[in-house]
């Protein structure tokens, strides 16, 4: 039997890629007599020479194993000098390189401590692939968390994807493996080869990669994030002072891959830079204040729309490289448009190259499928109670806010994180330590996430997509809330869409559904949403949800948009809805831009443009969105006629009167109560001819009478159009 302490045992372990401490044997090792032994494994070389980096000497190495293991003893005067290896390869090349095993510890002790503690807020600078220079040698420092692996090697273009060649050093105190690879350039492809505790070999992409392949190709790529020069300083300084709660926020939700494709070039999607040229001017012309991007973090499957992420630190390479995505964000800011990013900390896919069973164990996920797997989606759930996993997610959020100047993160599927029994059978979940259904670790994670992000990036926002009645989602953490800035108003969306789908003759029986949202409108900081979720999976497009003939469908939708923009709460509309796309949305094709040829579609688009303009220019419609003082019913009870009348009020006294007629019956001489005497004018009418309406407008100045009405001391009389929303103001 071979002596396990002999060099031959070490050589055999290196050759078989099972050495537990490659840095303890490879590289330079001082001897007691002052000399040093250098060992290297170079199977592609027929000769190797050690060269003093200062040119003071060269020492040919002895081939001590026929598979390419070399060794040499350096004299005392050269034992501590920096050195390189010169490789004479079988194809006739002479390659000079520093020895990866000649470098000391790479990840700092403090970095490892804070990561283990779960508080490292710039974790992407310590883990992953970082271009750097060490001792005058340029290359890449690779580091990865895999505490239960028997062995981890970095593999890639530079070593023919051979896991035997570059096994990494284990920093046992944190379970982090590291190695510095000299000479590695940007966009080099790489992965990690991991040997599991059971001895199985698996190949993983880098969880911290800044740039990755997508779809069937899944290699990570080295990328320099320190090169890009931003030009949005004015925006960022303004953002830090901005009060989002009291300013307009009208959001255009976009799936980058299908917003506008190029059919004459194989129906390909536009790149980040092409979208910057086309999408940004469009959003600006439509007077939206923000773009919300469905997830751009790297994902292998187009059909997930980005919601099954494998590369949490990499914007997808489908549309360009990371700096090109930065340029897209930069140009949005220069145009005065904020960028919100969908962010997915609720689950991750089981793809073999991703986070699942990363080191052969349930590292990022729970081991128990009752806690660690979403049966509905076939995905895995993060172990929020593990400090390193929580650190990974919080640092990732900070990464997008800092490195990409993202203005907000919309956190997907918050309800699935809050409840341990989310979409589970009674026997298929594990209660918390108190016997309840609340996921206490996820709650702590979200509170920490929000607190840290708001401390580090004032002016940015974190938005919850939360579909239940969990209390205090957008309330401060120090008062027991979750600490989000805003919450999607799913209740408003469900109630109003259900109301709008009713035939107008039946709406009087559902009047309470349409007014119910005002009973809880100030419980949270709400965003009213008509998102992609409402136009997929057989739900049909928004225009097709509307009842009636073609004219009535468009009239209903115009009235509905006017009502939505008048209602308290920020606004979000999914792409294509602004011009009334007939088809249900599909990620595989472009929006139906040809519909602009139709008068009603162009008119609907103009209405959205004008609604956004009115919303952003009249303080009454936005500055008190989250305060009860900003809204007053004039008439909430006219169910018989399906009419809703209310006034929006700004702290500075600006008032906008909003009247909705949800039936196709015109209401001549409709009296509206107002608070001040004088003349009023129609600010916007969704039935105007310019919006392809019937033309029942109120063009002349409207003079008040002293007849008290709707609880107001004065009143004006208007013609209320069929299926229309009217805005009045001074």
N, C-alpha and C positions, 0 to 999 in steps of 0.2 A: 504494500500500500504506500502511496506517495506521502511523504512527510508534509503536513499542511503548513508548516512554518518555513519550508524551504522556498527559495526563489522559483524553483520549477513549479511548485503548487500555485504561486502567484501568477506566473506566466500562463499556466493552464487556465486559471480562472479568468484572466484578461482575455485570452483567446476565445474562451467559451462565453464571454460577456456575462459573467456571474460574479465578478469581484465586488465585494462589499465596500471596499475603500480604495478605489483606483488612484486617488491622489496620494495615498500612503505608499504606493509602489511606483507609479509612473512619475515622470518629471525628475527633478533634482533632489538628492537626499544627501546632506552633509554626513561625513564619517568622523569618527573620533580622532583620526589622525590629521584632520584638517582638509583632507581631500573630499570629493563629492562624486557620487554615482548618478548618472543620468540614464533613464530608461524611457523608451518610446516604442509604441506599436504602430508600424507603418507597413502594412501588407502590400501596398502598391509601389513600394520603393525597393530597389535592389541594392541601394547603399544609402547610408545616412551619415552626415557629419555634423558635429556640434561646432558652431561658430560663435566666438565671443563677439558680442554686438559692437564693441569698441574696436574690433579688428585686430586684437592682440593675439589671437590664436585660433587654430582649427584642430579638432580632434575627431578622426574617423571613428564611428561606432562599430562595435562588433555585432554581427548577426548571431544571436544566441538561440534563435528558434527559426526553423525554415519557413514558418508562416509569416515572418516579418517582424520579429521582436528583436530590438537593438538595445545595446548597452555600452557605456563607456565610463571610465573613471577619469575625472578631471583632476589636474594637479592642484595643490593648495592655493597657488596664486590665482587660479581661475575659478575656484570653487564657489565664489559668491558673486561673480560677474554676471550681468544679464547676458543671455545667450539666445541664439536662434538655431533652428534645425535646417540643414540643407538636404533636400530629398532628391535623389537621382531616381526618377521613375522609369518604369519598363518601357514607356513610350518615348524615352529620350529627353524628357524635360528635366530641368534643374529648378526646383522650387524651394525658395527660402521663406521660412515662416517662424514666428515665435512659437514656443511650445505651450499649448493650452494648460499643461500641468505644471508650469513654472510659476503660476500666479497664485497669490494667497486668497484669503476670504474676500468675496465680492459684495455680498449683501451685508450691510452694516448691522452691528449688534442691536442698535436701537430700532432699526427697521424691523428686525425679526421680533423683538420684544413687543412693539406696538401692533404688529400683525397678529401675533399670538393673543394679545390682549383684545384685539378687535377694534383698535382705534387709529389705525394708520390711514390718514385721510388722503395721502398721495401714493397709494399702493402701486399704481401703474409705473412709478419710477423705480420700484424695487423688484417687482416681478415682471416676467415677460422677456422681451428681446430689446435690449437698449444699445444703440450705437454709442460707443464711448472710446476713450483713449486711456490706457493704463500703462504706466511706465514708458510713455512715448510710443506705445504700440496701439494702433487703431484696430477696432474689431467690434464684436458684439458680445455683451454679457447676457447669457441666457439663465433664467432662473424660473423655477416652477414649484408649486406646492403639491407634494404627493407623499405624505408622511408614512403611508403604509406600503409603499413600493419596495421591492427588493433591490431594484436597480432602475435608474432612469438615464437615458442617453439622448443627446440632441442629434437628430439626423436631418439631412437636407442635401441641397445641391453640392455642398462643399465636401461631403464625405461619401457620396454615392448612396446615401440613405442606409448606411451600414451602421447598425446600432452597436457594433463591437468597438468602433473607433473612438468615440467620444463619450464614454460614461461620465456622469456628472458627480460632483461632490455633494454628499448629504450634510446639511446643517441640522443635526439631529434635534437641536433645541426647538426648532420650529417646523421640522418636516419639509424644509425647502432644499431643493437640489439646485446647484449652480455650476457654471463653467464659463470661461471667457474664451471665445474663438477668434483668434487674430485674423485679420484680413478679410473678414466677412463684409460684404457690401450691402447697400440698400436694395430692397426687393428680392433678396435671396429667399428661396423657399425653404421652409423647415417644419419639423414636427418634433414631438417627443416620443421616444420608444420607452414604454413602461413595462416592467416585469411585475406582475401582481404578487400578493403574498402567497398565492397558490402556485406561482411559477409560470403563469400564462403570460404571453407577450401580447401587448396591445399598443396601437399607434394613436396618439392623441394630438389634436391641434392645440395651440397655445391659448389658454383662457384669456390671456392678457394681450394677445396679438393686436397691433394697431391696424393691420391690413391683412386680408385673407382672400383666398379663392372662394368661390361659391359654387353651388349646385353639386355636381358629381366630383369636382376637384375641390379638395378641402385643405390644402396646405396653408400654413400661416406664412406671412411675408414680412421681412424686416422693413421698417419704415422710420424715417426721421421726422419726428413731430416738432422739432425745434427750428425748422427752416422758415415756416410760413410767417409773413409779416401782415398783421391785421390793419385794416383801414377803417375800423368802425369805432374809433375812440369816442367820437361825439355821441354815438348811440349808447355805448356802454356807460358813459358818465351820466347821461340822461336817465338811463334805466335804473341806475343805483338810487336815484332820487325819486323815481316814479312811484305813485300810489295806485296800484292796479285796481284796487277796490273802488276807486272813485273816478276812474277814467274809462273810456270806451274800450271794449275788447270784442271785436267781431272776427271770428276765426274761420278760415277756409281750410277744411280738412282735405288732404291730398294723399293719394297713393302715387308715388313718383313713377312707378313702372307703367301705369296705365293712363296718366293724365292726358298725354298727347303722344302717340306713337308715330313712327314714320313708315307708312305702309309701303312706299316705293323702295325701302331698304330692308325688306324682309320683316316688316312690322316690328322693327326694333324699338325699344324704349329710348327716350332721350337721355343724354348724359347729364351729370350735374351742371356742367357749364352751359349746355344747350337749354336746360331748364332755367338757369339763371337768366339767359337771354329772352326766354319766352314766358315762363310762369311768373316771374317777379313783376314784369310790366303789366301782365294781366291782372294779378292780384291788386297791384297798385291802382289800376284803372277802375277796378271794382270797389275801391274804397274799403277793403278789408284791412284790419289792423295787424292781423297775425296769420301765419300759415301753421297748420298743425300737420306734421308728417307722420303717416303710419310708419311703423318701426323701420329704421334704416340700419340698425345693427345687423351684422352679417347673419344670414340664415340660409340653410341649404335648399329649402323647398319653397318655390314661388307661391304655391297654393296656400301656404300659411299666412301670406300677406305680410310676413315679417314678425309674426307673433310667436314663432318658435325659434328662438335665438340660439346660435352656437358661438358667435363671436361678439361678446358683450362690449369690447373696446374697439371694434372695427366697424366703421360705416361700410355698407355693402359695396363691394367692388363691381357690382352690376353696372353702376353708373359712373364709375371713375375712382380715383384714388382719394385718400383722406384729405389732401390739400385742396383737391377740387371740390370736395364737399364743404370744406372750410370757406372756399371762395363763394360758394352758393350762399352760405349763411352770411358771410361778410357783405355780399351785395344786397341781400334782403335788408340788412341793417342800414346800409347806405341809402336804401330806398324808403326807410322808415317803417319797415315791416318786421315784426317780431317772429321768432321761430320757436315753435313748441314741438317737442319730440315725444312720440309714443315710446314708453319705456316698460319693459316686461320683467319685473322681478317675481312674478307669481308662479312661474313654471318654466321648464326648459325641456327640450326634446331628448329622446333616447338615442339619437344618432351616435354611432360607435366612435366617431372622432371627437365628440363633444364632451360635456361635463359629466355625463352619466358614468357611474362606477369609474371615476377618473383614475384612481390608482388601484383598481380592482376591488375597492370597497365603496360603500355609500358615503362618499366624501362631501359632496355638495348637497346631496339629497338625504332624506330620511331612509333608514334601512327598512323600516316597517312600511309595507305598501299602504296600510291604512292611514298612514301619515304622509307618505312620500310619493304618492301617485294620484294624478287626476284621471279617473276612469273615463270621464267624458271626452277628454282631449288626447289621452294616451301619452301624457307628458309627466314629468317628475316635478316634485315640489321641493324648493330649497329648505334646508334645515336652518331656519332663522335663529334657532337657539345656539348654534355653533358660532363662536366669536369670529373665526376666520371667514365663514360664509357671509355673515352679516357685514363684516369689513369689506369683502369683495363687492357686495351690492352697494353699500353706501359710497365706497370709493368710486364705483362705476358711475353713480349719479353725479358725483362731484367732477369726475373726468369729463362728462359731456358738457357740464356747465362751464368748466374752466377751459378745456382744450378746444372746444368747438363753439364757445360763446352762446350756447343754447339758452333761450330765454325762459323756457319752462319745460317740465317733464309731465306728461299725462300718464299716470300710473295705471296700467291695465289690470283689470280683474281683481280689484281690491277686495271684493266680497269673498272671493275664493281664498284669500289669505286670512281674512278675519275669522272665518268659521271652520272649525275642525270637521264639521259634518257637512260641509258644502257639497251638494249634489251627491250625497252618499246614502246608502241604505243604513237603517238603524244599527246594524251590527258591524258596519264597515268603517268605523272611525274610533279614535282613542280619545277619551275625555281629557281635559287638562287636569292639573293636580288638585283642583277644587271640584272636579266632577262636572265642569261646565263644557260648553261647546265653543268657547272663545279661544282663539289661538293666541295665547299670552305672549309667546316669543315673537310672533309676527306683529303684534300690536307694539311691543317694545321696539322692534326694528323700524316700523313706520314712524313712530314718534322720534326716534333718534335721527332717522333719515331727514325728516322735515326740519327738525331743530338745527341740525348741522348745515343743511343746504341753505336755509334762510340766514344763518349766521355768516356763512362764507360768501354768499352771493346775494346781497340785498338787491331787490328789484326783480330777481328771477322768481318763478312760482312753481309749485308742485300741485298738480291737479289729480284728484281721485276719480276714477271711473268705478263708482260704488253703487250697486243696484238695490241695496236694502235700506232699511230705516235705522241703521246704526247711528246712534246719537253723537254729535260733535265731531264729525269727520273733518270739517274745516274750522274747528275751534282750536285755540291755542293749547299746546301740550300742558302748560302750567295750570290750566283750568280743567284738565282731564280729557281734552280733545285729542284727536290724532295729529293735528297740526298741519293738515293740508291747507293750501291757499284757497282752493276752489273745489267744488264737487259737481260732477255732471248731474243734471236734474233729470233722472230717468223717469221719475213719476210724472213730471210734466209731459215728457215725450210720449209716454204710454197713454195717458189720459187724453191729451189733445189729438193724437193721431187716431185714437179710437173714436173720438167725437167727430173728427173731420171725415172719417170713412162712412159715417152715417148719412143716409139720404137727408137733405135739409128738412124735409117734411117731418122727419122723426127726431130732429135735433132738440126740439123742445122737451123731449122726454129724457134728455141726457144733459140738460143745462148744468146740473151740479158737477158733472165730470169736468166741464170746461172752466168752472170757477174754483174748483177744489184746490188747485195749486197755490192760490193766494192764502190758504189757511196755514201753509208751511213755508211760504216763500222766503222767510227770513230766519228759518232754522239753520240754514247753511249759506255759504257764499256760493250761489248756484251759477252754473253755466247751462243755458238752454241748448240742447243738442238735437240735431237731426243728422246723425252720423252715418257712416258706412254700414253699421249694423242694421239700419232700417231699410236697406235697399239690396240685400243679399239673401241667399238661401230661400228663394221662392217668395220673398216678401214683396217683390215688385218695386218699381220706382215710386218716388213721391207723387209724381203727376198721375200715375195709374192708381194710386190709393184714393184719389179724389172721385167722388160720385158725379154722375150726370154725363151729358154729352161733352164733346170736345170743348166748346166754349165754357161750359160750367166747370169742367176740370181745371182749366187755366184760371178761371175766376176764383174758384175755391182755393187754389194754391196761392194766388196773389193775395187774397184776403188773409190766408193763414200766415204767410210771411209777414204781412203788415202787422198782424196780431202778435206774432212772435217778437218782432223788433220793438213793439210797444211794451211788451210784458217785462217786468223786472227780471234781471239776470243777464249775464254776458251771453254772447251768441256763438253758435258753431253750426256750420252747414257743410255737408259733404259735397265734393266736386261733382259737377254735372247737374245737381239739383237747382243751381242758379239759372239754368236755361231750360229746365223741364225735360231732361232726358227720359225717353219712353222706356228704354231697355233697363232691366235690372243690371246693376254694375257687375262687371267681370274683370278680374285682374289680368286676363289674357288679351284684352283688346282695349283700344283707345276709347275715350269718351266720344259720344256722337256729335262731334263738332259741326257736322254738316247740317244739323238742325238749325243752325243760325240762319239758314236760308228761309226758314219759316217765320212769319211775322210774329206769331205768339211767343215763340222761343226767344227771339231777340228782344221782344217787349218785356218778357219776364226777367231776362238778364238786366235790362235797363232799370226795372223796378228794384232789383237787389242792389244795384249800384246806387240808386237814389235813396233807398232805405239806409244803406251804410252811411251815405253822406249826411242824411238827416240825423242819424244816430250819433255820429261823431261831431256834429256841429251844434246840436241842441243839448245843453247840460242836463235838462230835465230827464232825458232818456237814458242817462248812464251814470251820473255822479252819485245817485242815491240808490243804486241797484240793490244794495244789501241792507237798507234801512227802511223801516216801515213808514217813516216820514216822507219817503219818496213816491208813495202810491196812495191814491184815494179812490174808492169806488164812487162813481156817480149813480150807476144803476147796475147792480149785479143780479137782479131778480126778474128781469124781463124774459123769462123762459118762453112765454107764449110766442113772442116775436123773435126769439133767438138773437137778441141784441145785448151787447156788453158795452158799457160806457164807463170810462175811468180817466183819471188825470195823473200824469207823471209830474213830479215836483222836484226841482233842484234846490239845494241849500241857498243859492243866490236869488231864489224867487222865480226862476224860469219855470214856466208851466206849458205842458203839451197835453191837449185833450185828445183822447183816442176813443173812437166809436167803431164797433165791429158789428156788421150785419151778416149773420151766418145763414141767411135764407136768400133765395133769388127774388124776393119780393121787394121792389123799391119802396122806400119810406119817405114820402114827401113831407116837408114841414116838420121834421124831427127836431124837437127842442133839446138843447144841450145846456146844462147849467155851467156857469163860469164864475170865477171869483172876483173879477174886476170888470168895471164898466169900460166901454170904448169899442174899438173895432178889432175884429179878428180876421184871420185869413186861413185858407186851406193850405196847410204845409205840404200835404201829400194825400193823394186819393188813389187807391189801388185800382179803381175803375176808370181812371183817366184814359183818353184815347191813345196817349203815348205808350200805355201799357197794354194795348189791345183790349181795353175795356169798353163798356157801353157808352161811356162819356157822360155819366151823371155826376157832374162836378159842381163845385160852388166857387165860381170864378171871381165874384165881386167881393169887396170887403164886407164882412158880416158885422152889423151893428147890434150892440146889446140892447135888450129891453130890461126894464126894472122888474120883470116877473121872476120871482124866485122859483128855482127849479132844481131838482136833484140835490137839494141841500145847499145850493149855492145862491148868493143874493142877486145874481144877474143871469141872463140866458141869451142864447142866440138860436136862430132857427136855420137848419140846413136841410138839404136833400140828401138822404142816406142811400147810397147806391146798392143794388143787389149784389150779394156775395162780395162785399167790399169792406175795406177798413179806411177810415178817414182820420187824418191828423189835423188838429186845429191849434193855432197859436197866435200870439200877438206879433 
